[in-house]
Amino acid sequence: MDRRQQKTRSAVFGAFTALLAKKSYHSITVREIIAAADVGRTTFYAHFPTKDDLLREMCVDLFDHVFAAVPQSEGGHDFSASEPDAAAAVAHILWHLKENDRGIAGILRRDSDTPFLTFFREYIDDYIAAGLVASGQGNPAVPAEFLRRHVTATFVSLVQWWIAEGMRETPERLTEIFLAVIYPPLGLPLPPS
């Protein structure tokens, strides 16, 4: 992607994020995004065929960053020196939510029926739940696919609870809570506190 395309995407992401801070996902129109980003309609549609595609691209951008093979140093949080494991991945996602990266916390707070929740579940399932289920022994009486869904649903519920409670807990504390709930059914030892 060339610099001009990256600049357009950044402007659209920024405009969309700003609108999400003020309005629900469903009430935002493409016309408003285009006006706030100061891009033409044709330019917008060349990058994002629909508003749902824009939301998906924002999710892809975030999750590609969080699950990068080599994490980068960041201002509010830094996972570049940590070993890649489930706890680091979970905490990293939670830090981005805490910092309200790309307006995602606002979407989860206001719009429980947006496509974002579907994308969020898919990524959690693909990146965290799959890895955790594969790393544990689990209970042979419980199908691995059920455990995977359990891990995903637990994480999504935890995030929604955290947001509803005003995000008072730190991402690290929330990670401890999540692992305490899901490690026993996976047959994994609880990490030291």
N, C-alpha and C positions, 0 to 999 in steps of 0.2 A: 504494500500500500504506500503510495507516495505521500509527501508532506501535505499536499493540498487536500487529499482525501482524509488524512488523519485529522487535519484541522477542522474539516467539515463534521466528521464523526464526533470530535471533542465538543464542538459547538452544539450539536444536536443533543449529545449526552448531557451537557451542562444545562441546556434549556429544559430538557425533559426532567432532570433531577430537580431543578428549581420549581417547575410546575408541580411535581409530585409532593414537594414540601407544603404546597398551598391547597392542592385539590386532590380528589380521589382519581385513581387511574382511569376509571370509566368516564369521568366527566371531562377529561383532557381530550382535546381534538388535535388532529394532525395540523390543522390550520394554526392553532395556538403554538404548537411546537416550532413550526416553520417560522412564525413571526418572532418568537423569542430567540431562536437560533440565528435569525437573519440569514436564512438560506432560501433558495428558490424551491418551489414545489417539485420541479423535475429533479433537482439535486437531491432533495430528501428521498424521493421515491427511487432514485438510482441506488441509494444506500440501504433503504428500508422499505420493502414493499407495503408493509402495514405497521400500525402502532405496536401490535403484538411482536412483530419481527424486531422492532427497535428494542422492546423490553427484553426479548430473548438475547439480542446482541449484547445488551448491557450485562445480562447474567453471564453469558459466555466470557465476556471480557473480565468480569470479576472472578469467576471460578477458574479461568485459565491462569489468572494471576495468583490466586490462592494456592492452586495445586501445581504451580510451576516446579519443574525438577530442581531448579536453583532459585530459592526465594530471594527477593531483593530487599534491601534495607528500606524501611519506611519511617516517616516521622513519628507517628503516634505509637507505633508498635514495630518490632523488628524480629522477624523469624528467620533471618538470613543465616544465623549461626546455629540454629537448632536442628536436631536430627529430624528428618521427615518421618513423622509418626501420626497416629490418629489424634493424640492430644494436641499436637502442634497445629494440625489442620483444623480441628474444631475451634481452638482458640483464635486462630487466624481469621476464620470466617466471622466469629463473634466480634472480634475487634473491628472488622469492616462494618458490621451492623451497628456497633456502638458508635463509631465515627459517622454513622449514617451515610456511608459511602453509596453514592448513586441513588439516594432516596429510598433505599430498600427497606429500612426500618419503617418509614412512613407507609410504604405499600403494605407491609405486613400488619401494621397497626390499624389501617383504615379499610383495606380491601382484601378480605379473606377469600374472595372468589376470583381474583385476577389470574391471568395466565402465569404470573410470576410464581405463585405458589406451586403450580405444576412444574415449572422449570426448576425451582428451588428443590422440590422433592426429587426430581430426576437427578440433579447433580449430587445431592446428599446420598442418594441411593447408589449412584455410580462410583463416587469417589470415597465416601466414608463407610457407608454400610457394607458395601461389597468387600472392602479391605478388612474391616473388623470381623465380619463373618468368616472370611477366609483365614484370618489369623487365629481364630479361636477353635476350640474343639467342639463347643456347643453340646447340647443334649441330643443324643442320637434319636430320641423320641420326638424331637421337634425339627421339622423340615427347615433346611437352610434358607429357603426362600421366605418362609414365615419370619425367621430371625432377622433377615435383611429388612423386611417391611417393618418389623418391630423397631429396629434401630432407626430407620428413617422417620417413622411416625413419632418416635420419642424425641428425636432431635427437633423436628418441626414444632411439636407441642411445647418443648422447652423454650424455644426461641419466641414463640407467641406468648407464652406465660411471662417471659423476661420482659418483653416489650410492654405488655399490659401492666406489669408491675413498675414501670418507669425505668427499666434497665439499671436498677440499683446495684445488682451484683456485678462484680468484675467479670470480664470474659474468662479469666483463669478459674474463678470460683464456679462459674457456670459449667466450664469444662469438667471440673471435678464432679459436679452433680450429675452431669450426663454420663460420665464414665462409671460412676457408682451405680447408676441404674442399669446400664447395658452390659457391663463386663460380666456380672454373675451369670446371666443366661447364655452368654457366649463361652463360658468356661474359661475366662481370662482372669488372672489375678489382678486385684485392684492396684493401681499405681500408687506409690507412696505419696502422701500429702505433703 
